[in-house]
Amino acid sequence: MIVVADASPLHYLVLTGEIEVLFALYGDVIVPSVVLAELSHTNAPPPVARWAAAPPSWVKVRPVTVAAPKLTQLDAGEAAAIALAQSFPDSLLLIDETLGRSEAKRLGIATIGTIGILRLGAERHLVDLEPALNRLLQTNFRVSRAMVDETIRRHKSQIKPANPFTVADLDAPSKKED
């Protein structure tokens, strides 16, 4: 699967200290050059700008030309990320903004946002979800506390015990082969 990223998930995963979960989940991530430029902007938080100035080797930066008139209603990074994702069959687009996600879905592109990435990372034991979401709340990411609490509640209800054995299993006599 080809994974393409818009700026927002990269921005917030850097700020929460969870950016490496992308490599663990997906391997390489393709980023339009305009998205990397957005992350390097003078208004970007210093950790994000530093990350964008020297992205890890699993980030593959690609130039993109946006020709679709429908995408011009989006910001340049969103439009480029959608156009790039559209060029790969069965790609996954990392994007948070509602309008961009709606347009991607209309075009048949699968999407996942920052919270979804963190949840998936937690399901695979790569992220400690509650602290990561609490760090996300300390940024300017737009999400309600109620949604974060619901995400944590759902995750906790799906957690399976790490050790499937019970105390009774430990007390059971072991079988010896003769």
C-alpha positions as CSV (number, residue, x, y, z in Angstrom):
1,M,0.0,0.0,0.0
2,I,1.2,3.5,-0.9
3,V,0.8,6.0,1.9
4,V,0.7,9.7,1.1
5,A,0.7,12.4,3.8
6,D,-0.7,15.9,4.1
7,A,0.9,18.3,6.6
8,S,-1.5,18.1,9.5
9,P,-0.8,14.5,10.6
10,L,2.9,14.9,10.2
11,H,2.8,18.2,12.2
12,Y,0.9,16.8,15.1
13,L,2.7,13.5,15.2
14,V,6.0,15.4,15.5
15,L,4.5,17.6,18.3
16,T,3.2,14.6,20.2
17,G,6.5,12.7,19.8
18,E,4.9,9.9,17.9
19,I,6.1,10.6,14.4
20,E,8.0,7.3,14.2
21,V,4.7,5.4,14.4
22,L,4.2,6.1,10.7
23,F,7.3,4.1,9.8
24,A,6.4,1.3,12.1
25,L,2.9,1.1,10.6
26,Y,3.5,1.9,7.0
27,G,7.2,1.9,6.1
28,D,7.8,4.6,3.5
29,V,5.5,7.7,3.4
30,I,5.3,9.9,0.3
31,V,5.0,13.6,1.0
32,P,4.4,16.2,-1.7
33,S,7.1,18.8,-1.7
34,V,4.6,21.6,-1.1
35,V,3.6,19.8,2.2
36,L,7.2,19.7,3.3
37,A,7.4,23.4,2.5
38,E,4.3,24.0,4.7
39,L,6.0,22.2,7.6
40,S,9.1,24.3,7.1
41,H,7.3,27.6,7.1
42,T,8.6,30.3,9.5
43,N,5.3,30.0,11.5
44,A,5.8,26.3,12.1
45,P,6.6,25.2,15.6
46,P,10.4,24.7,16.0
47,P,10.2,20.9,16.4
48,V,8.1,20.6,13.2
49,A,10.4,22.9,11.2
50,R,13.5,21.0,12.4
51,W,11.9,17.7,11.4
52,A,10.9,19.0,8.0
53,A,14.4,20.4,7.5
54,A,15.9,16.9,7.8
55,P,13.1,14.3,7.4
56,P,13.9,10.7,8.0
57,S,14.9,8.4,5.1
58,W,11.4,6.8,5.1
59,V,9.9,10.1,4.0
60,K,9.9,10.2,0.2
61,V,9.4,13.8,-1.1
62,R,7.7,14.1,-4.5
63,P,6.8,17.2,-6.6
64,V,3.2,17.3,-7.6
65,T,1.2,19.3,-10.1
66,V,-2.5,19.7,-9.3
67,A,-4.6,19.9,-12.4
68,A,-8.1,19.0,-11.0
69,P,-10.2,22.1,-10.7
70,K,-12.2,20.7,-7.8
71,L,-9.0,20.5,-5.7
72,T,-8.3,24.3,-6.0
73,Q,-10.8,24.9,-3.2
74,L,-8.3,23.2,-0.8
75,D,-5.0,24.6,0.4
76,A,-2.0,23.7,-1.7
77,G,-0.8,20.9,0.5
78,E,-4.1,19.2,0.7
79,A,-4.7,19.4,-3.0
80,A,-1.2,18.1,-3.8
81,A,-1.6,15.2,-1.3
82,I,-5.0,14.2,-2.7
83,A,-3.7,14.5,-6.3
84,L,-0.7,12.3,-5.4
85,A,-2.8,9.7,-3.6
86,Q,-5.1,9.7,-6.5
87,S,-2.2,8.7,-8.8
88,F,-1.7,5.4,-6.9
89,P,-4.4,2.7,-6.8
90,D,-5.3,1.6,-3.3
91,S,-3.3,4.4,-1.6
92,L,-4.0,5.6,1.9
93,L,-4.1,9.4,2.5
94,L,-3.1,10.8,5.9
95,I,-5.2,13.9,6.3
96,D,-7.1,15.7,9.1
97,E,-9.1,18.5,7.5
98,T,-12.7,17.8,7.0
99,L,-13.0,19.4,3.5
100,G,-9.9,17.5,2.3
101,R,-11.1,14.2,3.7
102,S,-14.5,14.6,2.1
103,E,-12.9,15.3,-1.3
104,A,-10.6,12.4,-1.0
105,K,-13.4,10.0,-0.1
106,R,-15.5,11.4,-3.0
107,L,-12.5,10.4,-5.2
108,G,-12.4,6.9,-3.7
109,I,-9.2,7.5,-1.7
110,A,-9.0,5.8,1.8
111,T,-8.1,8.3,4.5
112,I,-6.9,8.2,8.1
113,G,-6.3,11.2,10.4
114,T,-4.0,11.8,13.4
115,I,-6.3,10.3,15.9
116,G,-6.9,7.2,13.8
117,I,-3.1,6.8,13.3
118,L,-2.6,7.0,17.1
119,R,-5.4,4.5,17.7
120,L,-4.0,2.1,15.1
121,G,-0.5,2.5,16.7
122,A,-2.0,1.8,20.1
123,E,-3.8,-1.3,18.8
124,R,-0.5,-2.6,17.6
125,H,1.2,-1.7,20.9
126,L,3.4,1.0,19.3
127,V,1.8,4.0,21.1
128,D,0.5,4.5,24.6
129,L,-2.8,6.1,23.5
130,E,-3.9,8.1,26.5
131,P,-0.7,10.1,27.0
132,A,-0.3,10.6,23.3
133,L,-3.9,12.0,23.0
134,N,-3.3,14.2,26.1
135,R,-0.1,15.6,24.4
136,L,-2.2,16.2,21.3
137,L,-4.7,18.2,23.4
138,Q,-1.9,20.4,24.5
139,T,-1.3,21.6,20.9
140,N,-3.7,23.6,18.7
141,F,-5.2,20.4,17.2
142,R,-9.0,20.9,17.0
143,V,-10.7,18.1,18.8
144,S,-13.0,18.1,21.8
145,R,-12.1,16.5,25.1
146,A,-15.2,14.4,24.8
147,M,-14.0,12.9,21.6
148,V,-10.6,12.1,23.0
149,D,-12.2,10.5,26.1
150,E,-14.5,8.5,23.9
151,T,-11.5,7.3,21.8
152,I,-9.7,6.3,24.9
153,R,-12.8,4.5,26.3
154,R,-13.3,2.5,23.1
155,H,-9.6,1.6,22.9
156,K,-9.6,0.4,26.5
157,S,-12.7,-1.7,25.9
158,Q,-10.9,-3.4,23.0
159,I,-7.7,-4.2,24.8
160,K,-7.0,-7.9,25.2
161,P,-4.9,-9.1,28.1
162,A,-1.2,-9.3,27.3
163,N,-1.0,-12.7,28.9
164,P,-3.8,-15.1,27.9
165,F,-3.0,-17.6,30.7
166,T,-4.8,-17.6,34.0
167,V,-3.5,-18.5,37.5
168,A,-5.3,-21.8,37.1
169,D,-3.2,-22.5,34.0
170,L,-0.1,-22.1,36.1
171,D,-1.3,-24.5,38.7
172,A,-2.2,-27.2,36.2
173,P,0.3,-30.1,36.1
174,S,2.4,-30.2,33.1
175,K,2.5,-33.2,30.8
176,K,5.7,-35.1,30.6
177,E,6.6,-37.0,27.6
178,D,8.2,-40.4,28.3
